[in-house]
Structure formats: structure tokens, C-alpha cells
Amino acid sequence: MFAALLAVSAQAASAAASNADAGETPLAATYSWKNVSIRGGGFISGIVFSRAQKDLIYARTDIGGMYRWSESTQSWKPLLDWVGWKNWGFNGVVSVVADPSDANRVYAAVGMYTNSWDPNNGAILRSADQGRTWQTTKLPFKLGGNMPGRGMGERLAVDPNHAKVLYFGAPSGKGLWRSVDRGATWAQVTSFPNPGNYVADPNDSSGYQSDNQGVLWVAFDPRSSSPGQSSRVIYVGVADKQNGIYRSKDAGATWERVANQPVGYLPQKGVLEPVNGFLYIATSDTGGPYDGSKGDVWKLDLASGAWTQISPIPSSSPDAYFGYSGLTVDRQNPKVLMVATQISWWPDAQFFRSTDGGATWTRAWEFTSYPNRSFRYTMDISAVPWLSFGANPQPPEVSPKLGWMTQAVEIDPFNANRFMYGTGATLYGSNNLLDWDQQGGQITIKPMVKGLEETAVLDLVSPPVGAPLFSAMYDVAGFRHDDLQKVPAMMHITPNLSGNSSIDFAELKPEVMARVGQIDKSANPNVNRIGVSADGGHNWYQGQEPSGGAGAGVIAVAADAGTFVWSPSGSAPVVYSISRGSSWAVSSGVPAGAQVRSDRVNPARFYAFAGGRFYASTNGGASFSATAATNLPTVDHVKFKAVPGREGDIWLAGGSEAAGPYGLWHSTDGGASFSKVKGVPEADNIGFGKAAPGADYVALYAVAKIGGVRGLFRSVDAGATWQRINDGEHQYGNFGDALTGDPRVFGRVYVGTNGRGIVVGEAP
């Protein structure tokens, strides 16, 4: 029935201890760490309410880890900040389940990609203290918290009658897995007949869209056994449009395809309601989360075996242009259901609610006389005002939107008046849900996302005057932060790019700034991929693109703001502008795709790095020449910066274990030569902050491996000695692609993460 147990013992170490690299290095005086406040910014792929304890709620994200709700503060507590450099993929959370009989126990399936992008296999994490500490069991295959279909599920389930028994539905054709010891060891259920067969795009050679989305969810019928005995009846959903629902009647020993089941779509969600004896499923033609155009909602009478289609809008209707997901049952009144559109970009997402088991439905909004709509809700985004995305749409669209990618929708099992749902940008909810059912009633939807930070940060700068921090990010563009603990009113707009990759300011005239990023030019032909500000980022205007266009990449601003140098991503040439981005000319002598930076003192000097060579310009970026510097990293995973106030003073970090050299280098002659810094065998980024009291050189901050330990380090003596300033509880995965100190506050450092937003460290 079950294959041999995994030959992997549970790693019974605390979160902090289980992820630190071997070795010793001195810790600086204890730093404090917190997020710079943005709130949200990414896809909330799952919301899990405990059935054992009121107000105990977990949220999972695709790249930003997992959180636990605090009712007293109305905020979220991150639970996976201990995830480190080597196992960064653990921040992709595939599934979460809270033990329904023990409020302290919670489990998570983690791993970010099933293809080559994540070098590690996935794991099952288990906690006996609500996620404060974890134990880890590694799996013999990868998991995909940021893969297609990541909002389906939940793939993890705990038997409500026998809490030592867990099931997990695996992707990639790996089938169904079972644990009988609270997740410590796992075995494949070899009798389970179908590992799934649906892939989003079988022709995708990267393995991202071509992965089998696998076994999707597990639902127990608690009535099928007594407490202490394994539930005999179990339902499992599979990514197979013809054979999506299976059942066991003997506690998983044998399985059968459920008779007369609906076909043609994927069973995204399966919710078993034992009071009245129904299994509800929501289906879509794709796994999502970005797409899906058809689907249905069904219920199975567990006693008779009869299926009934209860779709609010059947897939056969000409009005159907979406599939369904986000299915939930009110456990206080189990005839009450809610279901969401799997994806409905226009005019908005839709939510449906039934109070009679799906016989009839009401909608969150309806058309009255087109293009006008009536609403059963109002939205209050005053706590996170940027959720309007700066939009001013024409009816029938409104701003802010209800959301998109709404695969996580849950009614509180202890409080029928509260529900929460995830979107591609935030987590929303309402505390007056029952008003939906009143004649003329409206619920109030607000962001319930305080403490949950999920932006992917690409660049950070901290000017010497004005706002202390500016960011460039995927998806939500980036922000000006006047107050680190206050949510900004708006992201960078004009142009409103889908993501900014680089931002810079003029060191001697810091009110002049430039940023570059990405936009779908086919859909937005008049939006250029560069923004310029002349007032310290309060206002932005759109610059021009060079002939032939240019996308994202890196922007560098001369010390006096007289010249911009832009190195676009891809094969477009490096260009320079002496008109603040209104016209461009091609720079000579520098390879396409090079990293570019400006000297922070001499406006005529710019620098570049590509393919192991360092380049310098003394004529404002018009031409570059390769310097004589040798023994630099041969890969382009390099970050370098010029020191403020010191002409020609440059630090360079980068390389890789597989292709050396790797480490940290310093130049004081404009890159003509570099010295490798001793004692820093690996470094990936470098930043500068205010000098220590009594020192005359900037404080250095490096993402590095020193003394055998990977972490964030600070030097107050120009790199002669280093102290680690983060610890095992504050590792944030593969953090530090964006890094800067604060030039005004000694000891303050800003670190960008890939999914946990911006974190700020403060010296005591």
C-alpha cells in the first residue's frame, strides 16, 4: 500500500540553527530589524483559518513565506524569516494546514520552483508552537510555491480523527504522500492511481509552464470513523480534466475514481461539508493564477453519489468568461457558500454568495444600465492608499478593484461575519459579511495586510537630503518613503510602469532622480520606460526612449545631474543623455547589458562592468574604455558602487562559487586597478552608510560570506574588519540584491528581499 518511508530523518533543529552556514564570526551589537512599511505587494496564494482556536489564521505567499495573524494588533507575524541563503526556496509556500484538533500544530509544504531555478528539493515543515520554531523533513522531489497552479489546493491535510496522519498532494507526477507520525517521515501512497497530467504549456522548454500540476487537494469525511481512528473516507482532487476526483473508503488503502464526476475542467478547490453531507468543488480550465476562461461549481451528495451543477454562471452560458476558485463554506451555517472568479480582469473580479447550498446566488456587483454597476460592497483602502495604482478608469471599471488572482477566499469558521481573500497585490477582508444578505446591505472591504510585506525589491537608494529611501520593485513599481513606518500614498507613477528595475539620483544635486523599468508596450504604446524627477521624487515625468526602444536595465545619473547613462536589459546598446532623458545617443566602447554607475564626485566620470572587464568614461558616458584591472569576476552577477565624496573610489562585489573569482574588491583610482579584500571569500552586494562616530570613511555594508558564515556584515574601518549584523532569525532567503546604508543615520541599513519587502536594520 505504502512505499518505504523516506530515508531522511527529520531535522529537529530550531529555525535559526537549521539554516546557518557552518563557522564563526563576531556579531555586532544586537541590531533591530523590521520592515519598511508598504503592506502587501504580492500574491496571497492561501489563507487558512484554524478550526481549533478562534482568531488563529495563517497566510501563505508564493515567494514571501508564511504569516500568522495577531488579533490583538490586527497584523501578521512573519514565520519564515529564518530561511537562509542556501534554502531560499523555502519562502515559496505550496500549502499550509493547521491541525484541527491541536491549535499549536501547523504544517507547511515549501519549495519555490520545480524546475532548475531552485537547486533544492522541497520540504515539509512542522511546528508544535504555531510557527515560532520548526522542524524540517526534506522531500525527494521539488515543490513549486511560485509555479503555475500555486493558488489551488490545499495540498496538505491533517486527518481530523487521527492527527498523526497527514496527506500531501505532490506536483510533477510524484503522486500522493502520507505521514503517520505528524509529518516527521513520509511515504508515497503507491495505491493512488493518478498523479495528474495537466500542464499549462507542454512546449515550454524551461520546465516552468510544462510541469505536471499534480495532486491538488485532500478532503477527509470526519463522519467516516471515530476519534483516534483514521478517517476511512477521503477525497482527493487531481490536475486531470477527465479524471479529477478520487475517493478512498478504507483509509487510503485503495482508491476509485468517483462515478459520474464532471469533466472538462480542473478541480481547483474541494471543500467537504459534513453537516449536510456534501463535497463542493470549484473548477477552471487552467490552474491559474493569471488565466482561466471557463469553469463550473458542483456539489456531490455524499450519501447518494449524485452530482449537481450549482455554477452561479454555468460554463455553457455566453456570459461565462472565467473559471471558478476561492471556494469556501460558512462553518457556522453550512448552507452558506462563497466562490470567486478564478480570474476576471475586466471589469473586475466577482464574488458569488449562496445561502441555500448553491441553489441561488447573489453577486458582489451587477450591471444596472451599462456601463453602470450596483455594488454589495464599499472599499476602504485608506490604510494602503496605493492600492488604487494611481488609476482613474472609465466605467464600468472602478478604482480600487476588488482584485485579481482570487484563489484564496475563506469565511472565518468561528465568526460568520468575517472573511478574508487574497489577490495578486494584497489581502482584503470584511468584518460585516452578513450585511451582504440584507436588502440593500453593503459590506465594507478593507486591506487586512498590516505586517504582511511581499514585494520583490530590485534597487534602493538613500539620498543625503529629502526622503530617506526610494525603491524600485517588481509589480508595484517602488516607492518614495518619507517615513519608514508609514505606508506611502502612491507608488512611482508618470510613467506608471509594471516594475522598476533601477533608480538613481545626482549625488551633488539629489533632487534630480531617474528610474527605468518595464511595461508591455503592445498594450501601452505611449508609455515610455523611464521616469525623471526634478523635485526629489515628489513628482515624476516621462522621459523619452532611445531610438529602437529600451527596456528596464540600469540607470546612472551624473553627480551634477547633467548626464544620464542607461544600460537597457537585453541586446540594446548603452546610451547617454545630456538632456535628462529627452534624447539619447549611443555610448561607445562598452558592451550591451553592462552594469553602469556614476562617480559621486566628478560629473564627467561613469563606470561599467561586463564579462569580467571594468570600463571607465571621462566624458560623461559618451565613450568608455576598458581599464587594465584584472582578476575580477568573470560572471555578470556583480554589484559595484562609487563612494560619495571620494572621486574614483569604487567597491565591487560578485562572482559565483561555480565560476570564480568571487569576493569583494576595492579601487581608489577610478577602476584602473582593484585590490581584492582579504577575509571576504564571497560577496554579492555592497552599500555605504554614514561613517561611525570619529571615523572619516563611510560605513560599509556587505552581503557576504565571512568566517564561514553567510549574512549581512558591516565594516567601520574601510573593510579592514567586519562584524555580522543579522542573525539566524533574520536571514530573509536570498536577500540583498538591493542594499544601501543611510547617509544620515549611522548604523541604519536598508536591505531589499525577493518577497519579504524592504527590511531596515538599526544599530542599538
PyMOL commands that set and color helices and strands:
alter all, ss='L'
color gray80, all
select helices_A, chain A and resi 15-19+88-91+222-224+385-388+433-437
alter helices_A, ss='H'
color red, helices_A
select strands_A, chain A and resi 32-35+44-49+57-61+66-70+75-78+93-98+106-110+123-127+135-138+156-158+166-169+176-179+187-188+215-220+234-238+245-248+256-257+266-273+278-284+297-301+307-309+324-329+337-341+351-354+362-363+365-367+373-375+377-379+409-411+419-422+427-430+443-447+457-461+469-473+480-481+499-506+509-518+530-533+541-542+554-557+564-567+575-577+585-586+595-598+606-610+613-617+625-626+638-642+650-654+663-667+675-676+682-689+699-706+709-715+723-724+739-741+749-752+758-762
alter strands_A, ss='S'
color yellow, strands_A
deselect
rebuild
show_as cartoon
